[in-house]
């Protein structure tokens, strides 16, 4: 329902932009054909980024995430064998640099601050978690491809063997899920879906995130 409302709001905004584009073109040239041309160009610019597929590959071995957004964007993050953080927009590679060095945590103070912040935003955090779960469910159910491979999830042979026996290799709707035992822990995910749907569902989660107040600066 929330995604539907957001889609309706975006549709109204897009229609308003198109009307303004036509008015601007007509006002500038006093020719309705130029107004229609301006409207068409604006519609093309608004539509093109959502054409194509959203693709994601994740591999816990090496800490690699490779996500492509249609034809225009891609982000690659890898921890090993060589750290890489790279963003590519319209074919132009941008190096995101090294991961910023994090400060050494003060365990007690940080835990107290985290607990206080969680208590202040508990209702919104629950709403965000439900929104993210719903968005993830819809993305998974409407995916063109979704494969998940989990190897030795617990790292205890008996339990891993039990998981491997219970889950094994199954097909749940569009999702292909496999759990195996033996070797080191490893998680691999492959996803492929429509850009437009992924974008709309992402916006619903972002809308819920914006309702949560950011944590304040640490005391002291």
ZAMARGU-4260 file (C-alpha; in steps of 0.2 Angstrom, whole numbers, plus 5000, padded with zeros to 4 digits):
<rodrens>
0) 5000/5000/5000 | 5014/5012/5004 | 5023/5008/4988 | 5007/5011/4979 | 5004/5028/4987
5) 5022/5033/4983 | 5020/5028/4965 | 5004/5039/4964 | 5014/5054/4971 | 5028/5051/4959
10) 5016/5050/4945 | 5008/5067/4950 | 5026/5075/4951 | 5031/5068/4934 | 5015/5074/4926
15) 5018/5091/4934 | 5036/5092/4927 | 5029/5087/4909 | 5016/5100/4910 | 5029/5113/4915
20) 5041/5107/4901 | 5027/5109/4888 | 5023/5127/4895 | 5041/5132/4895 | 5044/5126/4877
25) 5028/5134/4871 | 5032/5151/4880 | 5049/5151/4873 | 5045/5148/4855 | 5026/5152/4854
30) 5024/5136/4844 | 5015/5121/4852 | 5026/5109/4842 | 5041/5115/4851 | 5031/5113/4867
35) 5028/5095/4863 | 5046/5092/4858 | 5052/5099/4875 | 5039/5088/4883 | 5045/5073/4874
40) 5064/5076/4878 | 5059/5079/4896 | 5049/5062/4897 | 5064/5053/4888 | 5076/5060/4901
45) 5065/5055/4916 | 5062/5037/4909 | 5079/5032/4902 | 5087/5029/4919 | 5074/5016/4924
50) 5075/5006/4908 | 5084/4989/4910 | 5088/4978/4924 | 5095/4979/4942 | 5108/4966/4944
55) 5118/4961/4960 | 5131/4948/4964 | 5138/4946/4982 | 5151/4934/4988 | 5157/4934/5006
60) 5173/4926/5000 | 5184/4941/4997 | 5169/4953/5003 | 5164/4957/4985 | 5148/4966/4980
65) 5145/4970/4962 | 5129/4980/4958 | 5123/4986/4941 | 5109/4999/4939 | 5102/4997/4921
70) 5114/5003/4908 | 5121/5019/4917 | 5128/5014/4934 | 5138/5001/4943 | 5147/4999/4960
75) 5160/4987/4964 | 5167/4984/4982 | 5180/4971/4986 | 5190/4968/5001 | 5202/4954/4994
80) 5214/4950/4986 | 5215/4969/4983 | 5203/4982/4991 | 5193/4990/4978 | 5179/5003/4980
85) 5174/5009/4963 | 5158/5018/4956 | 5155/5019/4937 | 5142/5031/4930 | 5139/5032/4911
90) 5155/5022/4908 | 5165/5034/4918 | 5175/5025/4932 | 5176/5034/4949 | 5187/5027/4963
95) 5179/5029/4979 | 5195/5028/4989 | 5200/5018/5004 | 5187/5014/5018 | 5188/5028/5031
100) 5198/5023/5046 | 5185/5021/5061 | 5188/5028/5078 | 5192/5016/5092 | 5175/5012/5101
105) 5173/5016/5119 | 5162/5001/5122 | 5152/5007/5137 | 5148/5024/5131 | 5144/5018/5114
110) 5133/5005/5120 | 5124/5017/5131 | 5122/5029/5117 | 5116/5016/5105 | 5103/5010/5118
115) 5097/5027/5121 | 5095/5031/5102 | 5086/5014/5099 | 5074/5018/5113 | 5070/5035/5106
120) 5067/5028/5089 | 5060/5011/5093 | 5043/5013/5084 | 5051/5020/5068 | 5065/5006/5068
125) 5051/4993/5069 | 5042/5001/5055 | 5058/5002/5045 | 5062/4984/5048 | 5045/4979/5042
130) 5046/4990/5027 | 5063/4983/5022 | 5057/4965/5024 | 5042/4969/5014 | 5052/4977/5000
135) 5065/4962/5001 | 5050/4950/4999 | 5043/4959/4984 | 5060/4961/4976 | 5063/4942/4979
140) 5046/4936/4973 | 5046/4947/4957 | 5064/4944/4953 | 5069/4937/4936 | 5083/4928/4944
145) 5087/4925/4962 | 5100/4912/4967 | 5107/4910/4985 | 5121/4898/4989 | 5126/4895/5007
150) 5141/4884/5012 | 5144/4878/5030 | 5134/4892/5038 | 5137/4888/5056 | 5154/4880/5054
155) 5149/4865/5065 | 5150/4849/5055 | 5135/4841/5063 | 5123/4856/5062 | 5129/4861/5044
160) 5126/4843/5038 | 5108/4844/5046 | 5105/4861/5037 | 5112/4853/5021 | 5100/4839/5023
165) 5084/4849/5027 | 5087/4863/5015 | 5098/4855/5002 | 5094/4862/4985 | 5076/4869/4983
170) 5066/4880/4972 | 5055/4892/4982 | 5045/4903/4969 | 5058/4912/4959 | 5072/4909/4971
175) 5085/4895/4969 | 5092/4891/4986 | 5106/4879/4991 | 5114/4875/5007 | 5129/4864/5008
180) 5141/4857/5021 | 5160/4856/5021 | 5173/4869/5019 | 5174/4887/5026 | 5158/4898/5028
185) 5153/4906/5011 | 5138/4915/5005 | 5134/4919/4987 | 5119/4929/4980 | 5114/4933/4962
190) 5100/4944/4959 | 5092/4951/4943 | 5076/4961/4942 | 5068/4977/4934 | 5076/4993/4938
195) 5059/5002/4940 | 5052/4991/4953 | 5069/4990/4963 | 5069/5009/4962 | 5051/5011/4969
200) 5054/4999/4983 | 5070/5007/4987 | 5061/5024/4988 | 5049/5017/5001 | 5063/5011/5012
205) 5072/5027/5010 | 5056/5037/5015 | 5055/5027/5031 | 5074/5029/5035 | 5071/5048/5034
210) 5059/5047/5048 | 5072/5041/5060 | 5082/5054/5069 | 5101/5052/5067 | 5111/5048/5083
215) 5118/5063/5092 | 5137/5066/5094 | 5146/5055/5107 | 5147/5063/5124 | 5164/5069/5130
</rodrens>
